[in-house]
């Protein structure tokens, strides 16, 4: 079997445990597709799986980046794609698990850019702009000229943001209006749990309460004392930025908790919107007893 299994969807929807269960059934290994799990030292606020939760299944792309680094979608693709390909070559089923849609796209799909050539001077100008003013400044420029392309990219995916700007400036035609579809690199089965919204929100609120009781504030304080602050990309993640605000500005613990819960619920809404457009995604009833069997059938279909 040469298929890839993708377990994706909203935060707090049970992706990790289901991915481990499926990896055990498929004799597979898990590749994390989560933009916060890449950072070393960020454990509680990222819900990083423990060794017990991994149940002996190898997990890749966790703790691969320094918390001081700016880690991009392009960095993830460069590191994770060879792992995925190697697993397939060895006959091991890769189980992609995570809620960062751009990370999943970077592995599953190759993206063409029409027949538009390159302009090194133009690229260098935008690279210098990113270095000088930040990735967001270049992304905002793309939003001005081609909002549809910007919507499909992450601000930190600088290489592709610049490429979209390059295509527009060289041709006068938006990249989004050119033939530039997503081409699957591998056959895959993608699944996500379709929770009723209120139930998902209860799960999110409970997870935030658990993170705080497990020592989230102490984790962020330790990172802050090591020189990490809101200027660092990893500290802009939900849970980390709010605790920093709590530590610096003396807001109450309950207010901090409420803000984290609200921001996480908003993030989950954005994830659901993203994955509703994900090609060929199978939505699973989280309370069904036969989800694993249903996925196994899909993985072996056509063989």
Kinemage of the C-alpha trace (Angstrom):
@kinemage 1
@onewidth
@group {chain A} dominant
@subgroup {mainchain}
@vectorlist {calphas} color= white
{ca unk a 1} P 0.000 0.000 0.000
{ca unk a 2} L 1.490 3.333 -1.085
{ca unk a 3} L -1.182 5.641 0.338
{ca unk a 4} L -0.649 8.373 2.899
{ca unk a 5} L -3.166 8.750 5.731
{ca unk a 6} L -3.947 12.305 6.841
{ca unk a 7} L -5.605 12.916 10.217
{ca unk a 8} L -6.425 16.623 10.302
{ca unk a 9} L -9.043 19.067 11.537
{ca unk a 10} L -9.646 21.438 14.415
{ca unk a 11} L -7.612 21.720 17.574
{ca unk a 12} L -8.772 19.526 20.496
{ca unk a 13} L -10.669 17.171 18.177
{ca unk a 14} L -8.726 14.028 19.090
{ca unk a 15} L -6.309 13.880 16.153
{ca unk a 16} L -3.293 12.624 18.097
{ca unk a 17} L -4.873 9.557 19.681
{ca unk a 18} L -6.640 8.569 16.458
{ca unk a 19} L -3.444 8.956 14.421
{ca unk a 20} L -1.626 6.667 16.857
{ca unk a 21} L -4.440 4.116 16.689
{ca unk a 22} L -4.346 4.127 12.885
{ca unk a 23} L -0.541 3.969 12.781
{ca unk a 24} L -0.700 0.824 14.920
{ca unk a 25} L -3.253 -0.770 12.591
{ca unk a 26} L -1.402 0.239 9.426
{ca unk a 27} L 2.111 -0.486 10.756
{ca unk a 28} L 2.845 3.172 10.140
{ca unk a 29} L 4.680 6.119 11.654
{ca unk a 30} L 3.332 9.569 12.490
{ca unk a 31} L 4.578 12.770 10.858
{ca unk a 32} L 3.391 15.809 12.794
{ca unk a 33} L 1.925 18.661 10.743
{ca unk a 34} L 1.624 21.224 13.510
{ca unk a 35} L 3.393 24.586 13.314
{ca unk a 36} L 3.923 24.730 17.104
{ca unk a 37} L 5.114 21.170 17.760
{ca unk a 38} L 8.282 21.849 15.760
{ca unk a 39} L 9.656 24.012 18.607
{ca unk a 40} L 11.780 22.544 21.369
{ca unk a 41} L 10.772 23.569 24.888
{ca unk a 42} L 7.161 24.375 24.050
{ca unk a 43} L 5.361 21.370 25.467
{ca unk a 44} L 2.317 22.200 27.583
{ca unk a 45} L 0.818 24.985 25.471
{ca unk a 46} L 1.235 22.946 22.282
{ca unk a 47} L -0.328 19.760 23.739
{ca unk a 48} L 2.829 17.957 22.618
{ca unk a 49} L 2.219 14.191 22.824
{ca unk a 50} L 3.971 12.424 25.675
{ca unk a 51} L 5.861 9.147 25.231
{ca unk a 52} L 2.896 7.404 26.831
{ca unk a 53} L 0.502 8.973 24.319
{ca unk a 54} L 2.765 7.957 21.418
{ca unk a 55} L 2.368 4.299 22.499
{ca unk a 56} L 5.691 3.331 20.952
{ca unk a 57} L 4.822 4.697 17.514
{ca unk a 58} L 7.689 6.754 16.006
{ca unk a 59} L 6.779 10.430 15.614
{ca unk a 60} L 8.589 12.773 13.245
{ca unk a 61} L 8.775 16.586 12.952
{ca unk a 62} L 8.448 17.257 16.682
{ca unk a 63} L 11.172 19.283 18.479
{ca unk a 64} L 13.045 19.984 15.238
{ca unk a 65} L 13.481 23.766 15.621
{ca unk a 66} L 14.972 26.155 18.145
{ca unk a 67} L 12.374 28.391 19.803
{ca unk a 68} L 14.570 31.320 18.754
{ca unk a 69} L 14.153 30.507 15.043
{ca unk a 70} L 11.596 31.761 12.524
{ca unk a 71} L 10.364 28.470 11.126
{ca unk a 72} L 8.465 28.656 7.827
{ca unk a 73} L 6.255 26.371 5.756
{ca unk a 74} L 9.173 26.086 3.359
{ca unk a 75} L 11.460 24.901 6.189
{ca unk a 76} L 8.858 22.306 7.135
{ca unk a 77} L 8.555 21.004 3.573
{ca unk a 78} L 12.336 20.699 3.205
{ca unk a 79} L 12.573 18.634 6.409
{ca unk a 80} L 9.372 16.600 6.283
{ca unk a 81} L 9.042 15.653 2.607
{ca unk a 82} L 12.163 13.426 2.536
{ca unk a 83} L 10.890 11.626 5.658
{ca unk a 84} L 7.525 10.973 4.018
{ca unk a 85} L 9.158 9.690 0.841
{ca unk a 86} L 11.546 7.451 2.759
{ca unk a 87} L 8.698 5.867 4.727
{ca unk a 88} L 6.821 5.125 1.505
{ca unk a 89} L 9.951 3.589 -0.042
{ca unk a 90} L 10.322 1.314 2.974
{ca unk a 91} L 6.681 0.254 2.758
{ca unk a 92} L 5.797 2.076 5.995
{ca unk a 93} L 2.518 3.999 5.998
{ca unk a 94} L 3.028 7.707 6.759
{ca unk a 95} L 0.278 9.074 9.009
{ca unk a 96} L 0.234 12.867 8.755
{ca unk a 97} L -1.317 14.351 11.869
{ca unk a 98} L -2.010 17.997 12.535
{ca unk a 99} L -4.162 21.037 12.117
{ca unk a 100} L -1.771 23.310 10.222
{ca unk a 101} L -3.334 23.162 6.782
{ca unk a 102} L -0.449 24.892 5.026
{ca unk a 103} L 1.975 22.269 6.343
{ca unk a 104} L -0.223 19.468 5.026
{ca unk a 105} L -0.560 21.149 1.645
{ca unk a 106} L 3.200 21.556 1.360
{ca unk a 107} L 3.694 17.781 1.611
{ca unk a 108} L 0.676 16.454 -0.261
{ca unk a 109} L 0.637 18.776 -3.260
{ca unk a 110} L 3.136 20.184 -5.709
{ca unk a 111} L 2.264 23.572 -7.058
{ca unk a 112} L 3.135 24.771 -10.522
{ca unk a 113} L 3.560 28.410 -11.416
{ca unk a 114} L 2.633 28.412 -15.082
{ca unk a 115} L 5.404 29.237 -17.538
{ca unk a 116} L 6.427 32.537 -15.994
{ca unk a 117} L 10.180 32.974 -15.740
{ca unk a 118} L 12.211 34.285 -12.830
{ca unk a 119} L 13.573 37.740 -12.095
{ca unk a 120} L 16.445 37.552 -9.614
{ca unk a 121} L 16.607 41.325 -9.022
{ca unk a 122} L 12.882 41.436 -8.219
{ca unk a 123} L 13.150 38.457 -5.863
{ca unk a 124} L 16.141 39.987 -4.122
{ca unk a 125} L 14.217 43.249 -3.614
{ca unk a 126} L 11.399 41.437 -1.813
{ca unk a 127} L 13.801 39.241 0.155
{ca unk a 128} L 15.518 42.393 1.394
{ca unk a 129} L 12.117 43.886 2.225
{ca unk a 130} L 11.251 40.779 4.272
{ca unk a 131} L 14.570 40.980 6.122
{ca unk a 132} L 14.169 44.703 6.760
{ca unk a 133} L 10.440 45.052 7.488
{ca unk a 134} L 9.376 41.491 8.285
{ca unk a 135} L 7.546 38.731 6.426
{ca unk a 136} L 4.172 40.339 7.075
{ca unk a 137} L 5.109 43.447 5.094
{ca unk a 138} L 5.736 41.378 1.962
{ca unk a 139} L 2.548 39.397 2.587
{ca unk a 140} L 0.532 42.613 2.910
{ca unk a 141} L 1.942 43.748 -0.432
{ca unk a 142} L 0.662 40.519 -2.006
{ca unk a 143} L -2.760 41.048 -0.407
{ca unk a 144} L -2.932 44.447 -2.109
{ca unk a 145} L -2.341 43.074 -5.613
{ca unk a 146} L -3.625 39.477 -5.392
{ca unk a 147} L -5.793 38.838 -2.328
{ca unk a 148} L -6.937 35.437 -3.611
{ca unk a 149} L -3.377 34.097 -3.795
{ca unk a 150} L -2.587 35.600 -0.390
{ca unk a 151} L -5.551 33.770 1.120
{ca unk a 152} L -3.964 30.438 0.102
{ca unk a 153} L -0.547 31.216 1.560
{ca unk a 154} L 0.885 31.638 5.027
{ca unk a 155} L 2.668 34.954 5.722
{ca unk a 156} L 5.812 33.037 6.703
{ca unk a 157} L 5.862 31.088 3.432
{ca unk a 158} L 8.026 33.889 2.066
{ca unk a 159} L 9.342 31.982 -0.927
{ca unk a 160} L 5.869 31.431 -2.387
{ca unk a 161} L 4.606 34.882 -1.388
{ca unk a 162} L 7.509 36.429 -3.306
{ca unk a 163} L 6.893 34.074 -6.242
{ca unk a 164} L 3.259 35.229 -6.441
{ca unk a 165} L 4.409 38.862 -6.422
{ca unk a 166} L 7.006 38.043 -9.077
{ca unk a 167} L 4.384 36.489 -11.353
{ca unk a 168} L 2.126 39.519 -10.963
{ca unk a 169} L 4.874 42.066 -11.594
{ca unk a 170} L 6.303 40.205 -14.601
{ca unk a 171} L 2.975 39.500 -16.314
{ca unk a 172} L 0.486 41.988 -14.912
{ca unk a 173} L -1.780 38.979 -14.311
{ca unk a 174} L -2.533 37.666 -10.835
{ca unk a 175} L -1.095 34.271 -9.997
{ca unk a 176} L -4.595 33.261 -8.851
{ca unk a 177} L -5.868 33.865 -12.404
{ca unk a 178} L -3.230 31.626 -14.012
{ca unk a 179} L -3.291 27.863 -14.401
{ca unk a 180} L -1.756 26.929 -11.083
{ca unk a 181} L -3.617 24.090 -9.439
{ca unk a 182} L -2.703 21.711 -6.633
{ca unk a 183} L -1.299 18.465 -8.020
{ca unk a 184} L -1.257 15.530 -5.540
{ca unk a 185} L 2.208 14.093 -5.014
{ca unk a 186} L 0.885 10.863 -3.465
{ca unk a 187} L -2.405 9.008 -3.225
{ca unk a 188} L -3.870 9.844 0.165
{ca unk a 189} L -6.884 9.410 2.422
{ca unk a 190} L -7.697 12.460 4.571
{ca unk a 191} L -10.069 12.354 7.544
{ca unk a 192} L -11.270 14.781 10.206
{ca unk a 193} L -13.714 14.572 13.101
{ca unk a 194} L -16.929 16.530 12.566
{ca unk a 195} L -17.848 17.635 16.079
{ca unk a 196} L -20.953 19.699 16.778
{ca unk a 197} L -19.576 23.192 17.300
{ca unk a 198} L -20.634 23.548 20.947
{ca unk a 199} L -19.139 20.178 21.847
{ca unk a 200} L -15.850 21.123 20.210
{ca unk a 201} L -15.822 24.386 22.144
{ca unk a 202} L -16.336 22.497 25.416
{ca unk a 203} L -13.382 20.277 24.539
{ca unk a 204} L -11.268 23.363 23.817
{ca unk a 205} L -12.218 25.027 27.108
{ca unk a 206} L -11.389 21.845 29.015
{ca unk a 207} L -8.022 21.516 27.272
{ca unk a 208} L -7.089 25.100 28.174
{ca unk a 209} L -8.020 24.462 31.816
{ca unk a 210} L -5.828 21.327 31.777
{ca unk a 211} L -2.878 23.204 30.251
{ca unk a 212} L -3.055 25.843 32.982
{ca unk a 213} L -3.247 23.203 35.712
{ca unk a 214} L -0.295 21.356 34.131
{ca unk a 215} L 1.909 24.444 34.407
{ca unk a 216} L 1.438 26.549 31.259
{ca unk a 217} L 2.215 29.796 33.102
{ca unk a 218} L 5.427 28.331 34.532
{ca unk a 219} L 6.443 27.064 31.073
{ca unk a 220} L 6.009 30.509 29.496
{ca unk a 221} L 7.755 32.227 32.410
{ca unk a 222} L 10.753 29.918 31.940
{ca unk a 223} L 10.880 30.679 28.202
{ca unk a 224} L 10.611 34.410 28.916
{ca unk a 225} L 13.488 34.211 31.396
{ca unk a 226} L 15.562 32.550 28.646
{ca unk a 227} L 15.113 35.616 26.448
{ca unk a 228} L 12.066 34.635 24.415
{ca unk a 229} L 9.457 37.344 23.945
{ca unk a 230} L 6.554 38.266 21.665
{ca unk a 231} L 9.064 39.187 18.926
{ca unk a 232} L 9.878 35.483 18.609
{ca unk a 233} L 7.605 33.587 16.248
{ca unk a 234} L 6.961 30.715 18.647
{ca unk a 235} L 5.730 33.084 21.369
{ca unk a 236} L 3.033 34.424 19.063
{ca unk a 237} L 1.192 31.092 19.285
{ca unk a 238} L -2.130 30.891 21.089
{ca unk a 239} L -1.549 30.247 24.778
{ca unk a 240} L 1.942 31.721 24.752
{ca unk a 241} L 1.139 35.311 23.767
{ca unk a 242} L -1.743 35.493 26.271
{ca unk a 243} L 0.390 34.189 29.150
{ca unk a 244} L 3.092 36.719 28.245
{ca unk a 245} L 0.439 39.433 28.500
{ca unk a 246} L -0.575 38.032 31.902
{ca unk a 247} L 3.021 38.001 33.152
{ca unk a 248} L 3.788 41.517 31.926
{ca unk a 249} L 0.584 43.461 32.495
{ca unk a 250} L -0.904 41.958 35.623
{ca unk a 251} L -4.235 40.848 34.142
{ca unk a 252} L -6.058 38.265 36.208
{ca unk a 253} L -5.563 34.538 35.723
{ca unk a 254} L -9.253 34.052 34.919
{ca unk a 255} L -9.149 36.809 32.289
{ca unk a 256} L -6.061 35.228 30.737
{ca unk a 257} L -7.794 31.838 30.642
{ca unk a 258} L -10.927 33.290 29.058
{ca unk a 259} L -8.870 35.019 26.351
{ca unk a 260} L -6.941 31.831 25.541
{ca unk a 261} L -10.197 29.876 25.284
{ca unk a 262} L -11.808 32.495 23.032
{ca unk a 263} L -8.752 32.778 20.782
{ca unk a 264} L -8.540 28.987 20.506
{ca unk a 265} L -12.217 28.748 19.575
{ca unk a 266} L -11.676 31.395 16.886
{ca unk a 267} L -8.682 29.455 15.589
{ca unk a 268} L -10.736 26.252 15.460
{ca unk a 269} L -13.338 28.073 13.354
{ca unk a 270} L -10.638 29.097 10.885
{ca unk a 271} L -9.316 25.531 10.773
{ca unk a 272} L -12.780 24.145 10.016
{ca unk a 273} L -13.254 26.697 7.225
{ca unk a 274} L -9.886 25.716 5.751
{ca unk a 275} L -10.475 21.966 5.898
{ca unk a 276} L -13.965 22.235 4.403
{ca unk a 277} L -12.138 23.152 1.178
{ca unk a 278} L -9.553 20.376 1.522
{ca unk a 279} L -9.760 18.015 -1.494
{ca unk a 280} L -11.527 14.686 -0.840
{ca unk a 281} L -11.662 15.061 2.944
{ca unk a 282} L -13.761 12.422 4.734
{ca unk a 283} L -15.644 13.795 7.757
{ca unk a 284} L -16.032 11.265 10.567
{ca unk a 285} L -18.668 11.171 13.303
{ca unk a 286} L -16.508 11.388 16.464
{ca unk a 287} L -18.968 9.186 18.359
{ca unk a 288} L -19.142 6.379 15.767
{ca unk a 289} L -17.670 3.026 16.811
{ca unk a 290} L -16.432 2.038 13.354
{ca unk a 291} L -14.232 5.003 12.414
{ca unk a 292} L -11.018 2.985 12.376
{ca unk a 293} L -12.598 0.283 10.207
{ca unk a 294} L -14.012 2.906 7.853
{ca unk a 295} L -10.573 4.459 7.424
{ca unk a 296} L -8.966 1.054 6.875
{ca unk a 297} L -11.459 0.367 4.079
{ca unk a 298} L -10.628 3.673 2.428
{ca unk a 299} L -6.899 3.016 2.714
{ca unk a 300} L -7.187 -0.381 1.003
{ca unk a 301} L -9.801 0.609 -1.573
{ca unk a 302} L -8.742 -0.057 -5.124
{ca unk a 303} L -6.113 -2.659 -4.228
